[in-house]
């Protein structure tokens, strides 16, 4: 889906300062609406009816993302093929994990779960092509369509866009 079409849906909903972040499918916007689950449902209905995009709208406030960045959950690491820094967002209202899975395979190191941002943090060795780490399969099996994973670089870019 083109960024122009995505932004158009958000603008038609009356949100302010609508902007896209790269070609990542992430849209930043301003809204006075404080009920995040209602906001997610409203956006999802519009995306489905206008663009045929089903499921998975996840909204985070700037303050939540800023606090996550400030917590520096990947100290001293840089994003690369062997250290693919990932953030998996749970949909607002999804149940938090009772406990994290054991380290699922040698390609994944689970950093933790941040309850304030409702995200799993993991480092994935992405140098083995064609192999999806067991942690990603566990996330899909446990949370279904109520998640989305972004790289740490994308999260940083989203926050930067929100602060401009």
C-alpha positions in Angstrom: 0.0 0.0 0.0 1.4 3.4 -0.9 2.1 5.9 1.9 -0.1 8.5 0.1 -3.1 6.2 0.4 -2.4 5.3 4.1 -1.9 9.0 5.0 -5.1 9.8 3.2 -7.1 7.5 5.4 -5.7 9.1 8.6 -6.3 12.6 7.2 -9.9 11.7 6.3 -10.4 10.6 10.0 -9.5 14.1 11.0 -6.1 13.5 12.6 -3.5 16.2 12.5 0.2 16.2 11.4 -0.2 12.9 9.5 3.1 11.6 8.2 4.5 8.3 7.1 7.8 6.8 8.3 9.8 5.4 5.3 7.9 2.6 3.6 7.4 0.8 6.8 3.6 1.0 7.0 3.9 3.2 10.1 1.9 6.4 10.3 2.5 9.1 12.9 -0.3 11.6 13.7 -1.8 13.8 16.3 -5.1 13.1 18.0 -6.9 14.3 21.1 -8.6 10.9 21.5 -7.3 9.2 24.7 -9.0 5.8 24.4 -6.4 3.8 22.6 -8.4 0.6 22.0 -11.3 2.7 20.6 -8.8 4.6 18.4 -7.3 1.4 17.1 -10.8 0.1 16.2 -11.7 3.3 14.5 -8.5 3.3 12.4 -8.8 -0.3 11.6 -12.4 0.1 10.4 -11.3 2.9 8.1 -8.3 1.0 6.7 -10.5 -2.0 6.0 -13.3 -0.1 4.3 -11.1 2.3 2.4 -8.1 0.2 1.5 -9.1 -3.4 2.2 -6.4 -3.8 4.9 -7.6 -6.3 7.5 -6.5 -6.5 11.2 -3.6 -5.4 13.2 -3.8 -1.7 13.9 -1.6 -0.9 16.9 -1.2 2.6 18.4 1.4 3.9 20.8 1.7 7.4 22.3 4.9 9.4 21.8 5.6 9.3 25.5 5.5 5.5 25.6 8.0 5.3 22.7 10.2 8.0 24.0 10.4 6.2 27.4 11.3 3.0 25.6 14.1 4.7 23.7 15.3 6.4 26.9 15.4 3.0 28.7 18.1 1.9 26.2 17.1 -1.8 26.2 19.9 -2.7 23.8 22.9 -1.0 25.5 26.1 -1.0 23.4 24.5 -2.9 20.5 24.0 -1.8 16.9 21.5 -3.2 14.5 23.0 -5.5 12.0 22.7 -8.9 10.4 24.1 -10.7 13.4 22.4 -8.4 15.9 19.0 -7.7 14.4 17.4 -5.6 17.2 13.6 -6.1 17.3 10.6 -4.7 19.1 7.4 -6.6 19.0 4.3 -4.5 19.9 1.3 -6.1 21.5 -2.1 -4.7 20.7 -3.5 -2.5 23.5 -5.5 -4.8 25.8 -3.6 -8.0 24.8 -2.7 -10.0 27.9 0.8 -9.5 29.1 3.0 -12.6 29.3 2.9 -14.5 32.6 6.5 -15.4 31.9 8.8 -15.2 28.9 9.6 -18.3 26.9 12.9 -20.0 27.5 15.6 -18.8 25.1 13.9 -20.5 22.1 16.8 -21.1 19.9 20.5 -20.1 19.3 19.4 -17.4 16.8 17.4 -15.4 19.4 18.3 -13.7 22.6 15.2 -12.4 24.4 16.1 -9.1 26.1 12.7 -8.9 28.0 9.3 -7.5 28.1 8.6 -3.8 28.7 5.1 -3.6 30.4 4.8 0.2 30.0 5.3 0.0 26.2 3.8 -3.5 25.9 6.6 -4.8 23.8 8.9 -7.8 23.6 12.5 -7.0 23.0 14.8 -9.4 21.2 18.1 -9.7 19.4 17.9 -12.0 16.4 20.8 -13.4 14.5 19.5 -12.8 11.0 22.6 -14.2 9.2 21.0 -17.6 8.7 18.9 -17.0 5.6 15.5 -18.7 5.2 15.1 -19.5 8.9 12.4 -17.9 11.1 13.5 -18.0 14.8 11.3 -20.1 17.1 10.7 -16.9 19.2 8.9 -15.3 16.3 6.8 -18.5 15.8 6.0 -18.4 19.6 4.9 -14.8 19.3 2.6 -15.6 16.4 1.2 -18.7 18.1 0.6 -16.9 21.4 -0.7 -13.5 20.2 -1.8 -14.0 16.6 -2.6 -10.8 14.7 -2.4 -8.8 17.9 1.3 -8.0 17.3 3.6 -6.3 15.0 7.4 -6.4 15.0 9.6 -3.5 14.0 13.3 -3.0 14.0 14.9 -0.8 16.7 16.0 1.5 13.9 12.3 1.9 12.8 11.2 2.7 16.3 13.9 5.3 16.5 12.8 6.9 13.2 9.2 6.9 14.4 10.1 8.8 17.6 12.3 11.2 15.6 9.4 11.9 13.2 7.0 12.5 16.2 9.5 15.0 17.6 9.8 17.1 14.4 
